[in-house]
Amino acid sequence: MDSNHTGSEPPESLPIMSTQNLLLASLFVAIISIAIFVFISRRTSQSKRNILLLAGPPDSGKTAIFSSVHVARIWPCNPTNTSMQANSSLLNVPGKKDPIQVVDIPGHPRLRDQFRESLPSTKAIAFVVDANTVSRNAAIVAEHLHSVLDAIMALPPSQKLPSLLILAHKSDLIKTSSISTDATALAVNRVQTILERELERRRASQSGGMGVEGLGEEGNESPHMGGLDCSGPGGPFKFENWEGGEILFLGTCVQYSESTDEKSVKGSITPLMEWMEENM
């Protein structure tokens, strides 16, 4: 009887344990592979962020700026003839390998949120304000800018926030008290002061539980939006303390000329063009 059991049978638990270990190892490798793929994809996506968005209310001058840089140095890829559609073109910047995509977002209340679609690939947003009419349109402009600030601050923590420029446009129309007064500086100061005041009004209204008028075409109450948090000591809203980072103000204008020379077309938007060449 004992001779029939001289060989020892392998424990039945060994194949089961081996299978479990193999499954666990395969699962671990799959998780690591997915994590590496996601990391590389995010890094690649971040490195390819080359979009400059032109946003702002209707009649602020976005399309005029877009057309000016288009005439100066942009190669069109999706040209349109109406500001009720997004305009998109490629800008070849000297010294840079890849062109910059410039996108002009319509300012109409029902279309302006199109900028959110391009936000993950956006390197910078240029918010265009008509410095000549901002006083009487302050609430509308601030409401639009508030939606942009809210969208930027709502981006995931893993994504680098796009740069934000506010263009005090049509600065050439600002009337100055003397020849020595810089119209561009006056335009920038006017836009900054008025928008800070209006954004503080919106922040105070929402923190107090009050609705803020949408001030769009529909005249409806706007949804609650964030994006107005400031760092540092308490006090009224200030762009310099905005938690989303530095906001740069530039004065621009478009002066049409019969000449087709690049300098005459580009000259009035030189600050924007120079910023793009250095930072995009």
RAJOWO-V407705 format. One record per residue. SS is DSSP state (~ for helix, > for strand, _ for the rest). NEAR is the number of other C-alpha atoms within 10 Angstrom. Layout:
BEGIN
ss->SS near->NEAR
ss->SS near->NEAR
END
This chain:
BEGIN
ss->_ near->5
ss->~ near->5
ss->~ near->6
ss->~ near->6
ss->~ near->8
ss->_ near->8
ss->_ near->7
ss->_ near->6
ss->_ near->7
ss->_ near->8
ss->_ near->8
ss->~ near->8
ss->~ near->8
ss->~ near->10
ss->~ near->11
ss->~ near->11
ss->~ near->11
ss->~ near->11
ss->~ near->11
ss->~ near->12
ss->~ near->12
ss->~ near->12
ss->~ near->12
ss->~ near->12
ss->~ near->12
ss->~ near->12
ss->~ near->12
ss->~ near->12
ss->~ near->12
ss->~ near->12
ss->~ near->12
ss->~ near->12
ss->~ near->12
ss->~ near->12
ss->~ near->12
ss->~ near->12
ss->~ near->12
ss->~ near->12
ss->~ near->12
ss->~ near->12
ss->~ near->12
ss->~ near->14
ss->~ near->12
ss->~ near->11
ss->~ near->14
ss->~ near->16
ss->~ near->11
ss->_ near->14
ss->_ near->19
ss->_ near->19
ss->> near->25
ss->> near->26
ss->> near->23
ss->> near->27
ss->> near->28
ss->_ near->28
ss->_ near->25
ss->_ near->20
ss->_ near->16
ss->_ near->24
ss->_ near->22
ss->~ near->28
ss->~ near->24
ss->~ near->16
ss->~ near->22
ss->~ near->19
ss->~ near->18
ss->~ near->22
ss->~ near->22
ss->~ near->20
ss->~ near->16
ss->~ near->18
ss->~ near->14
ss->> near->21
ss->> near->17
ss->> near->16
ss->> near->11
ss->> near->11
ss->_ near->14
ss->_ near->12
ss->_ near->9
ss->_ near->10
ss->_ near->16
ss->_ near->15
ss->_ near->17
ss->_ near->21
ss->> near->22
ss->> near->23
ss->> near->22
ss->> near->20
ss->> near->21
ss->_ near->16
ss->_ near->17
ss->_ near->9
ss->_ near->8
ss->_ near->11
ss->_ near->8
ss->_ near->13
ss->_ near->17
ss->> near->22
ss->> near->22
ss->> near->24
ss->> near->24
ss->> near->25
ss->_ near->25
ss->_ near->26
ss->_ near->25
ss->_ near->17
ss->_ near->16
ss->_ near->12
ss->_ near->13
ss->~ near->21
ss->~ near->17
ss->~ near->15
ss->~ near->21
ss->~ near->14
ss->~ near->9
ss->~ near->14
ss->~ near->20
ss->~ near->19
ss->~ near->18
ss->> near->24
ss->> near->24
ss->> near->22
ss->> near->23
ss->> near->21
ss->> near->23
ss->> near->29
ss->> near->33
ss->> near->26
ss->_ near->28
ss->_ near->20
ss->_ near->15
ss->_ near->20
ss->_ near->14
ss->_ near->9
ss->_ near->15
ss->~ near->17
ss->~ near->23
ss->~ near->19
ss->~ near->26
ss->~ near->25
ss->~ near->23
ss->~ near->21
ss->~ near->21
ss->~ near->21
ss->~ near->19
ss->~ near->23
ss->~ near->19
ss->~ near->17
ss->~ near->17
ss->~ near->22
ss->~ near->18
ss->_ near->13
ss->_ near->14
ss->_ near->10
ss->_ near->8
ss->_ near->7
ss->_ near->13
ss->_ near->13
ss->_ near->19
ss->_ near->21
ss->> near->19
ss->> near->22
ss->> near->19
ss->> near->22
ss->> near->31
ss->> near->28
ss->> near->29
ss->_ near->24
ss->~ near->25
ss->~ near->18
ss->~ near->15
ss->_ near->17
ss->_ near->14
ss->_ near->14
ss->_ near->9
ss->_ near->8
ss->_ near->8
ss->_ near->7
ss->_ near->11
ss->_ near->14
ss->~ near->20
ss->~ near->22
ss->~ near->14
ss->~ near->18
ss->~ near->29
ss->~ near->21
ss->~ near->15
ss->~ near->17
ss->~ near->24
ss->~ near->18
ss->~ near->12
ss->~ near->18
ss->~ near->24
ss->~ near->16
ss->~ near->16
ss->~ near->19
ss->~ near->23
ss->~ near->17
ss->~ near->17
ss->~ near->24
ss->~ near->21
ss->~ near->15
ss->~ near->13
ss->~ near->16
ss->~ near->12
ss->_ near->9
ss->_ near->9
ss->_ near->12
ss->_ near->14
ss->_ near->20
ss->> near->15
ss->_ near->17
ss->_ near->18
ss->_ near->18
ss->_ near->10
ss->_ near->9
ss->_ near->9
ss->_ near->11
ss->> near->12
ss->_ near->14
ss->_ near->12
ss->_ near->15
ss->_ near->18
ss->_ near->17
ss->_ near->18
ss->_ near->20
ss->_ near->15
ss->> near->18
ss->_ near->13
ss->_ near->8
ss->_ near->7
ss->_ near->7
ss->_ near->8
ss->_ near->15
ss->_ near->22
ss->_ near->18
ss->~ near->20
ss->~ near->13
ss->~ near->17
ss->> near->17
ss->_ near->14
ss->_ near->21
ss->_ near->16
ss->_ near->13
ss->> near->14
ss->> near->14
ss->> near->22
ss->> near->22
ss->> near->27
ss->_ near->27
ss->_ near->23
ss->_ near->20
ss->_ near->15
ss->_ near->13
ss->_ near->9
ss->_ near->7
ss->_ near->9
ss->_ near->11
ss->_ near->11
ss->~ near->13
ss->~ near->11
ss->~ near->16
ss->~ near->22
ss->~ near->23
ss->~ near->16
ss->~ near->22
ss->~ near->20
ss->~ near->17
ss->~ near->15
ss->~ near->19
ss->~ near->14
ss->~ near->11
ss->~ near->13
ss->~ near->15
ss->~ near->14
ss->~ near->10
ss->~ near->9
ss->_ near->17
END
